[in-house]
Amino acid sequence: MDKTILRTCIVTRKLLSKEEMFRVVKTPNHEIKIDSSYVAQGRGCYLSKDKNLILKAKSKRMIEKHLKVNDCQAVYDELLKLL
């Protein structure tokens, strides 16, 4: 019996399977990257694969707040390209 792994979206606060979301990670070297394998070490946050939610997170700087970093504009742009 396979268990579906659920994670919380930082924008909607809804539980979704991790395959329905992007994982953004701050590595121990303080690099910010998109973790497509869902297993990279570091502090991570999940964001639904929805253009409107990514734009909302960008306007409210949600990834920056969750990962405690200053600027993630390039990450938001890359997430929008991956849709």
N, C-alpha and C positions, 0 to 999 in steps of 0.2 A: 504494500500500500504506500503510494507516494504522498508525502505531505507537501502541500503548497506553502512556500515560504512567503509570509506577508510582511510588508514594510509600510511605514507611514510616509505619505507625501508631505513635504514641508509646506506646501501651499494649501492644500485642501484638508489636511489632517485625516485623510481617509486611508484605511488599510487596503492595499492592493498587492497583487503578486509582484515580486521583484522584476519579473520579465516585462511588466507593463510600465516600468519606470527607468529613468536614468539614475546612475549612482555617480555622485561627484565626491571626490576624495581629496583630503589634504594629507599628503604623505608625510612620513617622519622628517623628510628633508624640506618640508614646508612648500612643496610644489602642489598646485591645484590641477587635477586632471579628471577626465571622465573615465570611469572604471567600467569598461564593457564586460569584464569577466566577473564582476561582483565580488572579488576576493582580495583586492589590493589592500595592503596594510595601511592603516591611518584612520583618521576621523572622517566619516562619510555622512552624506545626506542623500535622500532620494527625492526625485522630482518626476511627476507624471509626464508621460510622452504626449503632451498636448501643447500646441503652439500658444494658446491663450494663457495657459498656466505658466509657461516659461516666460512670457512677456510680463505677466503679473509679478513673478519672482524677481525679474530683472528690475522692474520699476520700484519694488520695495526692498531690493538688495538682500533677498532672503538667504542666498547661498553664503554671502559674506557674513551675515549674522550667525548662521549655524556653524560655519567653519572657522569663525573668528579671524577673518582676513580682511584686507583693505579693498582689493579690486579683483573682480571676476568677470569683467565685461567680455573678454575673449571667450570664456567658458560658455556664457549665454549664447554668443554668436555661433559657437561650435555646436551647441545643443540644437539650435534652430536648424542648422544644416543637416544634422543627423535625422531629422524627422522625415 
